[in-house]
Amino acid sequence: MFSIRLVDKVFRIIIAKTYKRKGRNKVTGYIELDAPPNKSFDFYFLDSVICSVHILPPTSSNGRYVVQDLYDGDMYLRLIGS
């Protein structure tokens, strides 16, 4: 995370990966994600992030990334205007 100052306004910027949501796994109930096709990161305004989550990497039992949503069943990274 870093900040950029333009004239008298400060913009807080984050660097993050954008994953594609595949839906909930019918067995585990976790939200599954596909990794971006390229391994690059994107820049976002911090003020556009509604909530952040932990994304768990694939395991031997599940080949996809999953959202660790232990507190809220519908929690996932959402960006305003995307």
MMTF fields as JSON, N, C-alpha, C and O atoms, coordinates in Angstrom:
{
  "mmtfVersion": "1.0.0",
  "mmtfProducer": "UNKNOWN",
  "numBonds": 327,
  "numAtoms": 328,
  "numGroups": 82,
  "numChains": 1,
  "numModels": 1,
  "chainsPerModel": [1],
  "groupsPerChain": [82],
  "chainIdList": ["A"],
  "bondAtomList": [4, 2, 8, 6, 12, 10, 16, 14, 20, 18, 24, 22, 28, 26, 32, 30, 36, 34, 40, 38, 44, 42, 48, 46, 52, 50, 56, 54, 60, 58, 64, 62, 68, 66, 72, 70, 76, 74, 80, 78, 84, 82, 88, 86, 92, 90, 96, 94, 100, 98, 104, 102, 108, 106, 112, 110, 116, 114, 120, 118, 124, 122, 128, 126, 132, 130, 136, 134, 140, 138, 144, 142, 148, 146, 152, 150, 156, 154, 160, 158, 164, 162, 168, 166, 172, 170, 176, 174, 180, 178, 184, 182, 188, 186, 192, 190, 196, 194, 200, 198, 204, 202, 208, 206, 212, 210, 216, 214, 220, 218, 224, 222, 228, 226, 232, 230, 236, 234, 240, 238, 244, 242, 248, 246, 252, 250, 256, 254, 260, 258, 264, 262, 268, 266, 272, 270, 276, 274, 280, 278, 284, 282, 288, 286, 292, 290, 296, 294, 300, 298, 304, 302, 308, 306, 312, 310, 316, 314, 320, 318, 324, 322],
  "bondOrderList": [1, 1, 1, 1, 1, 1, 1, 1, 1, 1, 1, 1, 1, 1, 1, 1, 1, 1, 1, 1, 1, 1, 1, 1, 1, 1, 1, 1, 1, 1, 1, 1, 1, 1, 1, 1, 1, 1, 1, 1, 1, 1, 1, 1, 1, 1, 1, 1, 1, 1, 1, 1, 1, 1, 1, 1, 1, 1, 1, 1, 1, 1, 1, 1, 1, 1, 1, 1, 1, 1, 1, 1, 1, 1, 1, 1, 1, 1, 1, 1, 1],
  "groupList": [{"groupName": "MET", "atomNameList": ["N", "CA", "C", "O"], "elementList": ["N", "C", "C", "O"], "formalChargeList": [0, 0, 0, 0], "bondAtomList": [1, 0, 2, 1, 3, 2], "bondOrderList": [1, 1, 2], "singleLetterCode": "M", "chemCompType": "L-PEPTIDE LINKING"}, {"groupName": "PHE", "atomNameList": ["N", "CA", "C", "O"], "elementList": ["N", "C", "C", "O"], "formalChargeList": [0, 0, 0, 0], "bondAtomList": [1, 0, 2, 1, 3, 2], "bondOrderList": [1, 1, 2], "singleLetterCode": "F", "chemCompType": "L-PEPTIDE LINKING"}, {"groupName": "SER", "atomNameList": ["N", "CA", "C", "O"], "elementList": ["N", "C", "C", "O"], "formalChargeList": [0, 0, 0, 0], "bondAtomList": [1, 0, 2, 1, 3, 2], "bondOrderList": [1, 1, 2], "singleLetterCode": "S", "chemCompType": "L-PEPTIDE LINKING"}, {"groupName": "ILE", "atomNameList": ["N", "CA", "C", "O"], "elementList": ["N", "C", "C", "O"], "formalChargeList": [0, 0, 0, 0], "bondAtomList": [1, 0, 2, 1, 3, 2], "bondOrderList": [1, 1, 2], "singleLetterCode": "I", "chemCompType": "L-PEPTIDE LINKING"}, {"groupName": "ARG", "atomNameList": ["N", "CA", "C", "O"], "elementList": ["N", "C", "C", "O"], "formalChargeList": [0, 0, 0, 0], "bondAtomList": [1, 0, 2, 1, 3, 2], "bondOrderList": [1, 1, 2], "singleLetterCode": "R", "chemCompType": "L-PEPTIDE LINKING"}, {"groupName": "LEU", "atomNameList": ["N", "CA", "C", "O"], "elementList": ["N", "C", "C", "O"], "formalChargeList": [0, 0, 0, 0], "bondAtomList": [1, 0, 2, 1, 3, 2], "bondOrderList": [1, 1, 2], "singleLetterCode": "L", "chemCompType": "L-PEPTIDE LINKING"}, {"groupName": "VAL", "atomNameList": ["N", "CA", "C", "O"], "elementList": ["N", "C", "C", "O"], "formalChargeList": [0, 0, 0, 0], "bondAtomList": [1, 0, 2, 1, 3, 2], "bondOrderList": [1, 1, 2], "singleLetterCode": "V", "chemCompType": "L-PEPTIDE LINKING"}, {"groupName": "ASP", "atomNameList": ["N", "CA", "C", "O"], "elementList": ["N", "C", "C", "O"], "formalChargeList": [0, 0, 0, 0], "bondAtomList": [1, 0, 2, 1, 3, 2], "bondOrderList": [1, 1, 2], "singleLetterCode": "D", "chemCompType": "L-PEPTIDE LINKING"}, {"groupName": "LYS", "atomNameList": ["N", "CA", "C", "O"], "elementList": ["N", "C", "C", "O"], "formalChargeList": [0, 0, 0, 0], "bondAtomList": [1, 0, 2, 1, 3, 2], "bondOrderList": [1, 1, 2], "singleLetterCode": "K", "chemCompType": "L-PEPTIDE LINKING"}, {"groupName": "ALA", "atomNameList": ["N", "CA", "C", "O"], "elementList": ["N", "C", "C", "O"], "formalChargeList": [0, 0, 0, 0], "bondAtomList": [1, 0, 2, 1, 3, 2], "bondOrderList": [1, 1, 2], "singleLetterCode": "A", "chemCompType": "L-PEPTIDE LINKING"}, {"groupName": "THR", "atomNameList": ["N", "CA", "C", "O"], "elementList": ["N", "C", "C", "O"], "formalChargeList": [0, 0, 0, 0], "bondAtomList": [1, 0, 2, 1, 3, 2], "bondOrderList": [1, 1, 2], "singleLetterCode": "T", "chemCompType": "L-PEPTIDE LINKING"}, {"groupName": "TYR", "atomNameList": ["N", "CA", "C", "O"], "elementList": ["N", "C", "C", "O"], "formalChargeList": [0, 0, 0, 0], "bondAtomList": [1, 0, 2, 1, 3, 2], "bondOrderList": [1, 1, 2], "singleLetterCode": "Y", "chemCompType": "L-PEPTIDE LINKING"}, {"groupName": "GLY", "atomNameList": ["N", "CA", "C", "O"], "elementList": ["N", "C", "C", "O"], "formalChargeList": [0, 0, 0, 0], "bondAtomList": [1, 0, 2, 1, 3, 2], "bondOrderList": [1, 1, 2], "singleLetterCode": "G", "chemCompType": "PEPTIDE LINKING"}, {"groupName": "ASN", "atomNameList": ["N", "CA", "C", "O"], "elementList": ["N", "C", "C", "O"], "formalChargeList": [0, 0, 0, 0], "bondAtomList": [1, 0, 2, 1, 3, 2], "bondOrderList": [1, 1, 2], "singleLetterCode": "N", "chemCompType": "L-PEPTIDE LINKING"}, {"groupName": "GLU", "atomNameList": ["N", "CA", "C", "O"], "elementList": ["N", "C", "C", "O"], "formalChargeList": [0, 0, 0, 0], "bondAtomList": [1, 0, 2, 1, 3, 2], "bondOrderList": [1, 1, 2], "singleLetterCode": "E", "chemCompType": "L-PEPTIDE LINKING"}, {"groupName": "PRO", "atomNameList": ["N", "CA", "C", "O"], "elementList": ["N", "C", "C", "O"], "formalChargeList": [0, 0, 0, 0], "bondAtomList": [1, 0, 2, 1, 3, 2], "bondOrderList": [1, 1, 2], "singleLetterCode": "P", "chemCompType": "L-PEPTIDE LINKING"}, {"groupName": "CYS", "atomNameList": ["N", "CA", "C", "O"], "elementList": ["N", "C", "C", "O"], "formalChargeList": [0, 0, 0, 0], "bondAtomList": [1, 0, 2, 1, 3, 2], "bondOrderList": [1, 1, 2], "singleLetterCode": "C", "chemCompType": "L-PEPTIDE LINKING"}, {"groupName": "HIS", "atomNameList": ["N", "CA", "C", "O"], "elementList": ["N", "C", "C", "O"], "formalChargeList": [0, 0, 0, 0], "bondAtomList": [1, 0, 2, 1, 3, 2], "bondOrderList": [1, 1, 2], "singleLetterCode": "H", "chemCompType": "L-PEPTIDE LINKING"}, {"groupName": "GLN", "atomNameList": ["N", "CA", "C", "O"], "elementList": ["N", "C", "C", "O"], "formalChargeList": [0, 0, 0, 0], "bondAtomList": [1, 0, 2, 1, 3, 2], "bondOrderList": [1, 1, 2], "singleLetterCode": "Q", "chemCompType": "L-PEPTIDE LINKING"}],
  "groupTypeList": [0, 1, 2, 3, 4, 5, 6, 7, 8, 6, 1, 4, 3, 3, 3, 9, 8, 10, 11, 8, 4, 8, 12, 4, 13, 8, 6, 10, 12, 11, 3, 14, 5, 7, 9, 15, 15, 13, 8, 2, 1, 7, 1, 11, 1, 5, 7, 2, 6, 3, 16, 2, 6, 17, 3, 5, 15, 15, 10, 2, 2, 13, 12, 4, 11, 6, 6, 18, 7, 5, 11, 7, 12, 7, 0, 11, 5, 4, 5, 3, 12, 2],
  "groupIdList": [1, 2, 3, 4, 5, 6, 7, 8, 9, 10, 11, 12, 13, 14, 15, 16, 17, 18, 19, 20, 21, 22, 23, 24, 25, 26, 27, 28, 29, 30, 31, 32, 33, 34, 35, 36, 37, 38, 39, 40, 41, 42, 43, 44, 45, 46, 47, 48, 49, 50, 51, 52, 53, 54, 55, 56, 57, 58, 59, 60, 61, 62, 63, 64, 65, 66, 67, 68, 69, 70, 71, 72, 73, 74, 75, 76, 77, 78, 79, 80, 81, 82],
  "secStructList": [7, 3, 3, 3, 3, 3, 6, 6, 3, 3, 3, 3, 3, 3, 3, 3, 7, 7, 7, 3, 3, 3, 3, 3, 7, 6, 6, 6, 7, 7, 3, 3, 3, 3, 7, 7, 1, 1, 7, 7, 7, 3, 3, 3, 3, 4, 4, 4, 5, 7, 7, 7, 7, 3, 3, 3, 7, 7, 7, 1, 1, 7, 7, 1, 3, 3, 3, 3, 7, 1, 1, 7, 6, 6, 7, 7, 7, 7, 5, 6, 6, 7],
  "xCoordList": [0.849, 0.0, 0.904, 1.937, 0.489, 1.247, 0.305, -0.856, 0.798, -0.004, 0.643, 1.865, -0.207, 0.25, -0.43, -1.642, 0.359, -0.197, -0.175, 0.876, -1.366, -1.494, -2.131, -3.259, -1.413, -1.805, -2.051, -1.098, -3.29, -3.566, -4.359, -4.864, -4.478, -5.275, -4.366, -3.458, -4.623, -3.844, -4.687, -5.835, -4.115, -4.764, -4.017, -2.808, -4.733, -4.119, -4.331, -5.456, -3.264, -3.252, -2.835, -1.96, -3.482, -3.059, -2.702, -3.136, -1.922, -1.562, -2.175, -1.933, -2.979, -3.67, -3.896, -3.873, -4.115, -4.509, -6.02, -6.718, -6.523, -7.965, -8.277, -7.797, -9.081, -9.471, -10.869, -11.66, -11.17, -12.506, -13.29, -12.833, -14.472, -15.306, -15.998, -16.62, -15.883, -16.493, -17.798, -18.559, -18.068, -19.259, -18.888, -17.71, -19.909, -19.674, -19.524, -20.233, -18.599, -18.434, -19.601, -19.892, -20.268, -21.453, -21.127, -21.995, -19.894, -19.492, -18.981, -19.439, -18.04, -17.412, -18.146, -18.062, -18.868, -19.547, -18.657, -19.131, -17.371, -16.456, -16.662, -17.06, -16.393, -16.39, -15.077, -13.998, -15.175, -13.985, -13.616, -14.477, -12.318, -11.797, -10.866, -10.201, -10.822, -9.803, -8.741, -9.045, -7.495, -6.385, -6.373, -6.818, -5.868, -5.759, -4.87, -3.934, -5.141, -4.33, -2.869, -1.976, -2.632, -1.243, -0.94, -1.853, 0.299, 0.675, 0.921, 1.646, 0.318, 0.537, -0.425, -1.425, -0.094, -0.919, -1.526, -1.025, -2.61, -3.287, -3.258, -3.112, -3.399, -3.474, -4.935, -5.711, -5.316, -6.681, -6.61, -5.653, -7.631, -7.749, -8.22, -9.177, -7.561, -7.921, -9.357, -10.032, -9.832, -11.2, -12.253, -13.42, -11.881, -12.85, -13.039, -13.943, -12.211, -12.315, -13.375, -13.307, -14.354, -15.423, -15.002, -15.191, -14.44, -13.91, -12.783, -12.716, -11.91, -10.817, -10.986, -11.66, -10.383, -10.514, -9.167, -8.23, -9.092, -7.944, -8.266, -9.338, -7.352, -7.516, -6.522, -5.312, -7.064, -6.235, -5.821, -6.636, -4.558, -4.082, -4.665, -5.218, -4.536, -5.011, -4.302, -3.154, -5.015, -4.462, -4.553, -5.033, -4.099, -4.176, -5.619, -5.911, -6.527, -7.932, -8.79, -9.893, -8.294, -9.046, -8.071, -7.142, -8.282, -7.356, -7.565, -6.864, -8.51, -8.79, -8.432, -8.324, -8.253, -8.134, -9.509, -10.525, -9.553, -10.837, -10.767, -9.701, -11.936, -12.054, -12.304, -13.223, -11.497, -11.715, -12.782, -12.497, -14.005, -15.135, -15.773, -16.959, -14.981, -15.458, -16.433, -17.23, -16.397, -17.238, -18.521, -19.553, -18.471, -19.625, -19.69, -18.765, -20.772, -20.901, -20.832, -20.528, -21.096, -21.054, -19.898, -19.925, -18.889, -17.77, -16.818, -16.344, -16.549, -15.529, -15.089, -15.774, -13.948, -13.429, -14.304, -14.468, -14.874, -15.733, -15.15, -14.69, -15.177, -14.664, -15.795, -16.576, -15.881, -16.91, -16.622, -15.508, -17.66, -17.534, -16.804, -16.401, -16.614, -15.937, -16.843, -16.441],
  "yCoordList": [-1.16, 0.0, 1.234, 1.27, 2.236, 3.479, 4.626, 4.406, 5.814, 7.012, 7.836, 7.865, 8.505, 9.436, 10.774, 10.835, 11.839, 13.176, 13.916, 14.084, 14.357, 15.175, 16.485, 16.516, 17.538, 18.874, 18.806, 18.602, 18.967, 18.9, 17.663, 17.59, 16.7, 15.509, 14.281, 14.105, 13.427, 12.205, 11.008, 10.869, 10.148, 8.92, 7.74, 7.6, 6.896, 5.697, 4.547, 4.289, 3.87, 2.843, 1.506, 1.45, 0.423, -0.924, -1.704, -1.366, -2.731, -3.645, -4.99, -5.513, -5.556, -6.815, -7.608, -7.063, -8.911, -9.77, -9.771, -9.663, -9.893, -9.992, -11.43, -11.921, -12.095, -13.481, -13.518, -12.596, -14.579, -14.764, -15.709, -16.811, -15.273, -16.07, -17.18, -16.931, -18.415, -19.567, -19.996, -20.763, -19.525, -19.948, -20.777, -20.988, -21.248, -22.03, -23.508, -24.052, -24.14, -25.582, -26.244, -25.898, -27.182, -27.812, -28.697, -28.95, -29.165, -30.025, -29.191, -29.364, -28.296, -27.534, -26.251, -25.774, -25.685, -24.409, -23.196, -22.066, -23.401, -22.283, -21.653, -22.334, -20.363, -19.672, -20.035, -19.821, -20.584, -20.977, -19.893, -19.181, -19.787, -18.757, -19.375, -20.374, -18.78, -19.114, -18.046, -16.857, -18.472, -17.526, -16.746, -17.25, -15.529, -14.753, -15.495, -16.178, -15.376, -16.099, -15.66, -16.461, -14.41, -13.949, -13.76, -13.659, -13.715, -13.603, -12.161, -11.894, -11.241, -9.833, -9.343, -9.988, -8.201, -7.552, -6.292, -5.765, -5.816, -4.61, -3.557, -3.881, -2.292, -1.187, -0.815, -0.746, -0.572, -0.165, 0.96, 1.061, 1.8, 2.809, 2.109, 1.336, 2.377, 1.751, 2.066, 1.225, 3.265, 3.651, 2.845, 2.87, 2.125, 1.327, -0.07, -0.793, -0.459, -1.79, -1.761, -0.957, -2.649, -2.726, -3.609, -3.236, -4.76, -5.637, -6.464, -6.653, -6.947, -7.792, -9.178, -9.342, -10.163, -11.546, -12.252, -11.739, -13.42, -14.304, -15.246, -15.852, -15.371, -16.307, -17.44, -17.225, -18.653, -19.824, -20.475, -20.59, -20.907, -21.526, -22.934, -23.509, -23.479, -24.844, -25.845, -25.646, -26.918, -27.991, -29.305, -29.334, -30.381, -31.69, -32.16, -32.952, -31.684, -32.097, -31.144, -31.505, -29.928, -28.955, -28.192, -27.554, -28.258, -27.652, -26.178, -25.603, -25.542, -24.119, -23.287, -23.797, -21.996, -21.047, -20.932, -21.041, -20.714, -20.544, -19.329, -18.961, -18.714, -17.582, -18.119, -18.911, -17.697, -18.092, -17.16, -16.033, -17.655, -16.819, -17.405, -17.735, -17.531, -18.166, -17.295, -17.818, -15.99, -15.081, -14.707, -14.507, -14.611, -14.175, -15.01, -14.98, -15.753, -16.665, -16.012, -16.695, -14.734, -14.051, -13.071, -12.172, -13.232, -12.298, -12.638, -13.77, -11.692, -11.81, -10.404, -9.423, -10.323, -9.01, -8.379, -8.936, -7.211, -6.498, -5.109, -4.46, -4.681, -3.347, -2.515, -2.989, -1.287, -0.381, -0.068, 0.3, -0.225, 0.132, -0.858, -0.512, -2.08, -3.048, -4.175, -5.085],
  "zCoordList": [0.0, 0.0, 0.0, 0.668, -0.762, -0.804, -1.144, -1.489, -1.048, -1.313, -2.41, -2.556, -3.179, -4.205, -3.933, -3.726, -3.936, -3.725, -5.059, -5.678, -5.49, -6.69, -6.274, -5.783, -6.471, -6.032, -4.524, -3.772, -4.052, -2.62, -2.226, -1.106, -3.112, -2.824, -2.728, -3.54, -1.714, -1.503, -1.926, -1.503, -2.758, -3.188, -2.583, -2.773, -1.86, -1.29, -2.274, -2.703, -2.623, -3.662, -3.051, -2.187, -3.519, -3.131, -4.387, -5.488, -4.21, -5.286, -4.923, -3.836, -5.841, -5.541, -6.82, -7.924, -6.645, -7.757, -7.858, -6.85, -9.08, -9.304, -9.699, -10.72, -8.885, -9.142, -9.745, -9.547, -10.475, -11.04, -10.135, -9.833, -9.704, -8.802, -9.582, -10.614, -9.079, -9.729, -9.066, -9.656, -7.869, -7.136, -5.92, -5.634, -5.204, -3.991, -4.312, -5.159, -3.628, -3.728, -3.012, -1.867, -3.655, -3.072, -1.873, -1.038, -1.782, -0.663, 0.511, 1.64, 0.25, 1.336, 1.68, 2.812, 0.713, 0.94, 0.742, 0.86, 0.441, 0.231, -1.145, -2.09, -1.254, -2.537, -3.23, -2.678, -4.437, -5.177, -6.185, -6.701, -6.451, -7.346, -8.369, -8.094, -9.546, -10.534, -10.47, -10.37, -10.527, -10.516, -11.825, -12.857, -11.786, -13.032, -14.02, -13.604, -15.331, -16.314, -16.314, -16.59, -16.011, -15.897, -14.405, -13.585, -14.08, -12.667, -12.257, -11.299, -12.98, -12.68, -11.604, -11.29, -11.06, -10.05, -10.655, -11.648, -10.045, -10.508, -9.406, -8.228, -9.801, -8.854, -8.631, -9.584, -7.365, -7.005, -5.987, -5.219, -5.989, -4.94, -3.664, -3.694, -2.566, -1.301, -0.903, -0.309, -1.221, -0.873, -1.618, -1.227, -2.687, -3.433, -2.846, -3.266, -1.891, -1.286, -0.197, 0.732, -0.325, 0.669, 1.83, 2.988, 1.544, 2.597, 2.0, 0.786, 2.846, 2.383, 2.979, 3.995, 2.358, 2.805, 2.686, 2.074, 3.273, 3.081, 1.931, 1.903, 0.991, -0.115, 0.113, 0.181, 0.231, 0.499, -0.811, -1.726, -0.916, -2.156, -2.337, -1.4, -3.552, -3.789, -2.875, -2.479, -2.552, -1.717, -2.481, -3.614, -1.871, -2.525, -2.685, -3.581, -1.827, -1.919, -2.745, -3.156, -2.992, -3.774, -4.666, -4.172, -5.963, -6.909, -7.167, -7.999, -6.48, -6.707, -5.483, -4.368, -5.723, -4.623, -3.972, -4.657, -2.658, -1.973, -1.056, -0.561, -0.842, 0.066, 1.463, 1.671, 2.417, 3.806, 4.377, 4.782, 4.399, 4.827, 6.077, 6.086, 7.121, 8.349, 9.12, 9.898, 8.929, 9.699, 8.979, 9.619, 7.659, 6.881, 5.613, 4.802, 5.435, 4.314, 2.954, 1.975, 2.846, 1.56, 1.452, 0.611, 2.289, 2.274, 1.135, 1.033, 0.307, -0.717, -1.095, -0.803, -1.74, -2.103, -3.158, -4.244, -2.854, -3.793, -4.008, -3.069, -5.217, -5.551, -6.115, -6.941, -5.672, -6.178, -7.64, -8.014, -8.45, -9.861, -10.72, -11.83, -10.26, -11.127, -11.484, -12.209]
}
